[in-house]
Structures are given as structure tokens and as C-alpha cells.
Amino acid sequence: MLSEQSTPVVRATLPLVGAAIGEITQGFYARLFEDRPELLRDLFNRGNQASGDQQKALAGSIAAFAGMLIEHPGSRPDTMLSRIAHKHASLGIASGQYKLVHQHLFAAIGDVLGDAVTPEVAAAWDEVYWLMANALIALETRLYQDAGTAEGGAWRQLAVVERHEETRDAVSLLLRPADGAPAGDFRPGQYVSVRVELPDGARQIRQYSLSGAPEDPRWRITVKRVRAGAGPQGEVSSWLHERARPGDTLSVSAPFGDLVLPEGDGPLLLASAGIGITPMLPMLHQLAATGTTRQVIVMHADRTPADHAHRDEQRRLMDSLPNARLHRWYEEPDNSTPEARSGQADASALDLPEGVTAYLCGPLPFMRAVRGDLLRQGLPAHAIHYEVFGPDLWLGGE
């Protein structure tokens, strides 16, 4: 909770800070990278920096956290904090780095707001920052402990043992330690970070969902190639498509991520589009391996059947579940999937069982549309969970 003296100050200045938060975060990153250029080269996603998505995500999270402190004192936006903490743990963020962020963020606030940042205002927003930072530090410490690594995580060298071309733009890589030991356990729905050294010497990191069966001693990631032309967008996915071959090794983090298969026997809706199918596949593998009788509804949307990665695998898994229904939509269907529907996915057409829990993954417009359909059908917001590939521009905006 904010202190009594800081609460009215933050309430009064939240509109001012909120209106300028985008400019503040741009200034923050400019200052940070001028001071520590290696962070842009070896930690931050250069593509997200170039597009501005990372700045927007940071701005949204700060504004959302401050708003929560004012409007709902005594509570925290745990979903947002958990999502950020898992991403930070996958990148190897350490607690000491929050001081560096504080230094450059508050310098940027002073640059943008000038004389409006009185000592009283600075103290109040300093309190907001450290409430958020300390909450994240505590969550990340617990995640590192659960993963069995020291603070800051640990990178493992995993060998590429198989490579499969799934579609023209998606390739699967099966990974295992060079000594043949199992890659390790993970919870269905989690992701790992993969770090590669690019031709210019930068070591860039991207997250990829573990898309294989949890019982498989190998980890599988399915990488969609992002074709963005010149610039940093898609540079890691392109590197993996062009260079990762059996016998090569990749630097890989421990598994993280909070969109995981829930325990129990309640009905499930797994909704995906495009490469968003990847966290759903291990959930289906786990359900099939345990012989579940849960009601499982799967909906998937793609541009064409040929672009649908792991299409046959998804169909086989659905056929092995006694109470499962599969719904597919293609923008350009063909005769190979006569049962599929044409056009955009429409969750309003689904007959949903009472008490269903929904899991969404795919492009943001797809998830917005599906979530809206589900809410209109009466599904409570807390029963709808989602995974975003990249900075979460949705949660902070809400």
C-alpha cells in the first residue's frame, strides 16, 4: 500500500505522469542505452525497441500499477506482476538491476516533467517504483529458487538433435543436453529463452514456447520466421531458420511462464491462432497422456491449412481424447479440411459448458475478439487467461 502522505500526491499527479509516460519511457531507454550500450546488444530485444513496443509495455505497466495503488489500495495487479516476473526470470534479470532502472527512469521523469517534479512528487513516485520493483524482486527470487538456479538464472548448452520443417515459415527444433541426459521437466504452456550470437556480435534473446510432450526427454521449440525486411525485427528467428541444424548447440534458459495447464477436471477451452498453437500442444499431450475425461474444446485459426503448424499432431491428440471437440477456421480453406470454417475465428458460435476455463494465444486482434466473444457469453474475466508473444501491450492498457 502507498503511504498516507504519498497517496494524494500520486492521485493528483497520475494524470500528468500518465499523459507523459510514453515520452518518459522513451527518454529512460535512451539514457539507459547511452550509459550501458551492452544492454541493448545483449539483453533487450532490439526489434521491440525499434518498433516502440517495449516502451509502450513499460509505460502501460507503470501506469497500471500506479492506478491500482490508488483505486484498489491493499491489492496488487498480481497477473501483471507474475507475467513480468516470469519474463524477467527467463532473461536472467537480477535484483541489482532495479537500481540502475530507477536511476535512469527518474532522470527521464525529471527531463520530461521539469519543475512539476517537486521533492514531494519525486518521493511519492519513488515509493510507487519501489513497491512495484520489490514485488517483482520477490516473485523473481521465488522463480529462480523453484528453477534451482541462482539469482540471474543460468544458461544451459543444449544440442539440436532433430529439425523438422513444419510449414514454409515454421521449423521445430528438438533440444537435449550433449551428454544425452533428459532436458528436464516443464509445465505445459511454459516457454524458454534462447540466446544466439548474431553476425554483428550481439547476443539477442527470444522466448519460445515448449511445444512438445512434457514426458519427452527432449525439449521442442517451434519457431515461426518473422519476415520484417531490413532492421532488427525477426533477426533471431531468421538466424535459427537459416543456421540451426542437428549437431549445433543453443544457449537455453530454464522454463518459465504462468500460462500453464490447470489441475482438476473442469472443462477447458484452448483457443489459438497461427504460431499461438505452440503452448497449447503440450497441454493436449498432457491431457492425452493422463487419459483425461475432461471436456476439451479446441479452436484454432490460420491463414491456410498449409500454414497450420502441427495440424496433424493436433488432430491426432484431439482424436485420443474422449470428450474433445476441434473447431478450425482458415482465411483461405481448401479441400484438405472440408470440416473447417472459412474466415475469422468466431467464439460466439461455440457451445461452452458451464465452468469452462479459457486459454488464449495468438495475435492480439485474435485474442481481443475471442475474449470479447467469451465475455459476451457470460464467461467471467478471471476465467480467461492468455499468452502474448512479445511485450504485453494488452494488460497494461487495461
C-alpha positions in Angstrom: 0.0 0.0 0.0 1.1 3.6 -0.6 1.7 5.6 2.5 -0.9 8.1 3.6 1.3 11.1 2.6 2.0 9.7 -0.9 -1.5 8.6 -1.9 -2.9 12.1 -2.5 0.2 13.2 -4.3 0.1 10.2 -6.7 -3.6 10.6 -7.2 -3.1 14.3 -8.1 -0.2 13.7 -10.4 -1.2 10.4 -12.1 -3.0 12.3 -15.0 0.2 14.4 -15.6 2.5 11.4 -15.4 0.2 9.2 -17.3 -0.1 11.7 -20.2 3.7 11.9 -20.4 4.6 8.3 -19.6 5.3 7.4 -23.2 7.8 10.2 -23.5 9.3 9.3 -20.2 9.9 5.7 -21.1 11.5 6.7 -24.4 13.8 9.0 -22.5 14.5 6.3 -20.0 15.6 3.8 -22.6 17.7 6.4 -24.4 19.5 7.2 -21.2 19.9 3.6 -20.2 21.4 2.5 -23.5 23.7 5.6 -23.6 25.1 4.6 -20.2 25.0 0.8 -20.8 25.0 0.1 -24.5 25.7 -3.6 -23.9 22.2 -4.0 -22.5 20.7 -3.3 -26.0 23.2 -5.5 -27.6 22.9 -8.5 -25.3 19.7 -8.3 -23.2 16.9 -6.1 -24.6 15.1 -7.1 -27.8 16.3 -4.8 -30.5 13.2 -5.5 -32.6 10.8 -4.4 -29.8 12.9 -1.4 -29.1 12.9 -0.3 -32.8 9.1 -0.8 -33.0 8.4 1.0 -29.8 6.5 -1.9 -28.3 8.8 -2.3 -25.3 8.4 1.4 -24.4 4.7 1.1 -24.6 4.6 -2.1 -22.5 6.7 -0.4 -19.8 4.6 2.7 -19.8 1.4 0.6 -19.6 2.7 -1.4 -16.7 3.8 1.6 -14.6 0.5 3.4 -15.2 -1.5 0.3 -14.4 0.4 -0.3 -11.2 0.1 3.3 -10.0 -3.6 3.2 -10.9 -4.1 0.0 -8.9 -2.5 1.6 -5.8 -4.9 4.5 -6.0 -8.1 2.8 -7.0 -7.6 -0.5 -5.1 -5.4 0.1 -2.1 -4.3 -3.0 -0.3 -4.4 -5.2 -3.5 -1.8 -5.8 -6.3 -2.2 -6.5 -10.0 -0.8 -10.0 -9.5 -1.5 -11.2 -13.0 0.6 -8.3 -14.5 3.4 -8.7 -11.9 3.5 -12.5 -12.5 3.7 -12.1 -16.2 6.6 -9.6 -15.9 8.4 -11.6 -13.3 8.4 -14.8 -15.5 9.7 -12.8 -18.5 12.4 -11.2 -16.3 13.5 -14.6 -14.9 13.7 -16.1 -18.4 16.1 -13.2 -19.3 18.2 -13.5 -16.1 17.3 -10.2 -14.6 18.9 -9.7 -11.2 17.7 -7.6 -8.2 20.6 -5.1 -8.5 19.5 -4.0 -12.0 16.4 -2.4 -10.5 18.7 0.3 -9.0 20.0 1.1 -12.5 16.5 1.3 -13.9 15.5 3.6 -11.0 18.4 5.9 -11.8 17.6 6.4 -15.4 13.8 6.3 -15.1 13.7 9.1 -12.6 16.2 11.1 -14.5 13.9 10.8 -17.5 10.9 11.9 -15.4 12.8 15.0 -14.4 13.7 15.7 -18.0 10.1 15.5 -19.2 8.2 17.0 -16.3 10.8 19.6 -15.2 9.7 21.8 -12.3 6.5 19.8 -11.8 8.7 17.2 -10.1 8.9 18.7 -6.7 10.6 16.9 -3.8 7.2 15.8 -2.6 6.2 14.4 -6.1 9.6 12.7 -6.5 9.2 11.0 -3.1 5.7 9.8 -3.8 6.6 8.3 -7.2 9.8 6.8 -5.8 7.5 4.9 -3.4 5.4 3.7 -6.3 8.5 2.5 -8.1 10.0 0.6 -5.2 6.6 -1.0 -4.3 6.5 -2.4 -7.8 10.2 -3.3 -8.0 10.3 -5.0 -4.6 7.2 -7.1 -5.6 8.9 -8.2 -8.8 12.2 -8.9 -7.0 10.3 -11.2 -4.5 8.5 -13.0 -7.3 11.6 -13.4 -9.4 13.6 -14.7 -6.4 11.0 -17.4 -5.9 11.0 -18.3 -9.5 14.8 -18.7 -9.5 14.6 -20.9 -6.4 11.9 -23.1 -8.0 14.0 -23.4 -11.1 17.0 -24.5 -9.0 19.2 -21.6 -10.2 21.0 -18.7 -8.6 19.6 -15.2 -8.9 20.0 -14.2 -12.6 19.4 -17.7 -13.8 21.7 -19.9 -15.7 22.2 -20.7 -19.4 22.5 -24.3 -20.5 24.0 -25.5 -23.7 21.5 -27.8 -25.4 22.3 -29.7 -28.6 19.9 -29.6 -31.6 19.2 -33.3 -32.1 16.4 -33.0 -34.7 15.0 -30.4 -37.0 11.6 -30.6 -38.8 10.1 -28.2 -41.3 6.5 -27.8 -40.1 5.4 -25.2 -42.7 7.1 -22.8 -45.1 7.6 -20.4 -42.1 7.8 -22.6 -39.1 10.5 -25.0 -38.0 10.7 -27.3 -35.0 14.0 -27.9 -33.2 14.4 -30.8 -30.7 16.9 -30.0 -28.0 18.8 -32.1 -25.4 22.0 -31.9 -23.4 25.0 -33.1 -25.3 25.5 -36.0 -22.8 22.1 -37.4 -23.7 20.5 -36.6 -20.3 16.9 -35.5 -20.3 16.4 -31.9 -20.9 14.3 -31.5 -17.8 10.7 -31.1 -16.6 8.4 -28.2 -17.6 4.8 -27.3 -17.1 2.6 -27.5 -20.2 2.3 -23.9 -21.5 5.7 -22.7 -20.4 8.5 -21.2 -22.6 12.3 -21.0 -22.6 14.6 -18.2 -23.7 17.1 -18.9 -26.5 20.2 -16.7 -26.8 22.1 -16.6 -30.1 25.1 -14.6 -31.2 24.3 -12.7 -34.4 26.8 -11.7 -37.2 27.3 -8.3 -35.7 28.4 -9.8 -32.4 25.2 -9.0 -30.5 23.7 -11.7 -28.3 20.0 -11.5 -28.7 17.4 -13.4 -26.6 13.9 -14.5 -27.6 11.3 -16.7 -25.9 9.8 -19.7 -27.5 7.1 -21.9 -26.1 8.0 -25.6 -25.4 5.7 -27.2 -27.9 6.4 -30.9 -27.3 5.1 -33.5 -24.9 6.2 -32.9 -21.3 7.2 -36.6 -20.9 9.6 -36.4 -23.8 13.2 -36.2 -22.6 13.9 -33.7 -25.4 12.6 -30.2 -25.5 10.9 -29.0 -28.6 10.5 -25.4 -29.7 8.7 -24.3 -32.9 10.0 -21.1 -34.4 8.0 -19.0 -36.8 10.2 -17.0 -39.1 9.3 -13.3 -38.8 9.8 -11.7 -42.2 10.2 -8.0 -41.4 12.7 -6.9 -44.1 15.6 -4.7 -43.0 16.1 -3.9 -39.4 16.2 -6.0 -36.2 12.7 -7.5 -36.4 12.9 -11.2 -36.9 16.7 -11.4 -36.7 16.7 -14.3 -34.2 14.0 -16.4 -35.9 15.8 -15.9 -39.2 19.1 -16.9 -37.6 17.5 -20.1 -36.3 15.8 -20.9 -39.6 19.0 -20.4 -41.6 21.6 -21.8 -39.2 20.3 -24.2 -36.5 21.0 -27.7 -37.6 21.4 -31.1 -35.8 24.7 -31.1 -34.0 24.6 -27.4 -33.3 24.2 -26.1 -29.7 22.0 -23.3 -28.4 22.1 -21.4 -25.1 18.7 -22.0 -23.4 17.2 -20.9 -20.1 15.1 -22.8 -17.6 11.4 -22.9 -18.4 9.2 -20.1 -17.2 5.7 -18.7 -17.9 2.5 -18.6 -16.0 0.0 -19.8 -18.7 0.0 -23.4 -17.6 -2.4 -26.3 -17.7 -4.6 -26.2 -14.6 -5.1 -29.2 -12.4 -8.6 -30.6 -11.8 -11.3 -31.9 -14.0 -13.1 -28.8 -15.1 -13.8 -28.1 -18.8 -11.2 -26.3 -20.9 -11.2 -24.1 -24.0 -7.9 -23.8 -25.8 -8.0 -21.1 -28.4 -5.1 -20.4 -30.7 -4.2 -18.7 -34.0 -1.0 -19.1 -36.0 2.1 -20.0 -34.0 0.0 -19.5 -30.9 -0.7 -23.2 -31.2 2.6 -24.0 -29.5 1.8 -23.6 -25.8 -1.5 -25.5 -26.4 0.2 -28.6 -27.8 1.9 -29.7 -24.6 -1.4 -29.2 -22.8 -3.1 -31.6 -25.2 -0.2 -34.0 -24.9 -0.5 -33.9 -21.1 -4.3 -34.4 -21.2 -3.9 -37.3 -23.6 -1.1 -38.9 -21.5 -3.2 -38.8 -18.3 -6.3 -40.3 -20.0 -8.4 -37.3 -19.0 -12.2 -37.3 -19.4 -12.4 -33.5 -19.1 -14.4 -31.7 -21.7 -11.8 -30.0 -24.0 -12.8 -27.6 -26.7 -10.0 -26.5 -29.1 -10.4 -23.7 -31.6 -7.6 -22.7 -34.0 -7.4 -20.1 -36.7 -4.8 -19.8 -39.5 -4.4 -18.3 -42.9 -4.5 -21.6 -44.8 -4.3 -25.3 -43.9 -0.7 -25.4 -45.2 0.2 -22.6 -42.7 -1.3 -24.5 -39.8 1.8 -25.8 -37.9 1.4 -29.2 -36.2 -2.0 -29.6 -37.8 -1.9 -33.4 -38.0 -0.5 -33.7 -34.5 -3.2 -31.5 -33.1 -5.8 -33.7 -34.9 -4.3 -36.9 -33.5 -4.3 -35.6 -30.0 -7.9 -34.5 -30.2 -8.9 -37.9 -31.5 -7.3 -39.5 -28.4 -9.5 -37.5 -26.0 -13.0 -38.9 -25.4 -14.6 -35.6 -24.7 -12.9 -33.2 -27.1 -14.2 -31.0 -29.9 -12.0 -29.3 -32.5 -13.1 -26.2 -34.4 -10.9 -24.7 -37.1 -11.1 -21.6 -39.2 -9.0 -20.7 -42.3 -9.0 -17.5 -44.2 -8.3 -19.5 -47.3 -9.6 -23.0 -46.8 -9.1 -25.9 -49.3 -10.3 -29.4 -49.9 -7.9 -30.9 -47.4 -10.0 -29.7 -44.5 -13.7 -29.8 -45.5 -14.9 -29.6 -42.0 -13.1 -26.3 -41.4 -14.9 -23.0 -41.5 -14.0 -20.1 -43.7 -13.0 -16.7 -42.4 -12.1 -15.3 -39.0 -12.5 -17.4 -35.8 -15.8 -16.8 -34.0 -16.0 -18.0 -30.4 -19.6 -16.9 -30.2 -20.5 -19.9 -32.3 -19.2 -22.3 -29.7 -21.4 -24.1 -27.2 -19.5 -23.6 -24.0 -20.0 -25.9 -20.9 -20.6 -24.3 -17.5 -17.5 -23.5 -15.6 -15.1 -23.6 -18.6 -11.6 -22.1 -18.2 -10.3 -20.5 -21.4 -6.6 -20.2 -22.6 -5.8 -18.0 -25.5 -2.7 -17.5 -27.5 -2.2 -15.8 -30.9 -2.1 -12.3 -32.4 -3.5 -9.6 -30.3 -6.5 -8.9 -32.6 -7.5 -12.6 -32.4 -7.3 -12.7 -28.6 -9.2 -9.4 -28.3 -12.0 -10.8 -30.5 -12.2 -14.2 -28.8 -12.1 -12.7 -25.3 -14.9 -10.3 -26.2 -17.0 -13.2 -27.5 -16.4 -15.1 -24.3 -17.3 -12.2 -22.1 -20.5 -11.6 -24.0 -21.4 -15.3 -23.5 -21.1 -14.7 -19.7 -17.7 -16.2 -19.1 -16.1 -14.2 -16.2 -12.9 -12.3 -16.9 -10.9 -14.3 -14.3 -11.6 -17.5 -16.2 -9.9 -16.2 -19.4 -6.1 -16.5 -19.5 -3.7 -15.6 -22.3 -0.1 -15.6 -23.5 1.4 -12.8 -25.6 4.4 -13.4 -27.8 6.4 -10.2 -27.2 5.7 -7.2 -25.0 2.3 -7.3 -23.4 0.6 -4.2 -24.8 -2.8 -5.5 -23.7 -2.6 -5.9 -20.0 -1.1 -2.6 -19.2 -3.8 -0.9 -21.4 -6.5 -2.5 -19.3 
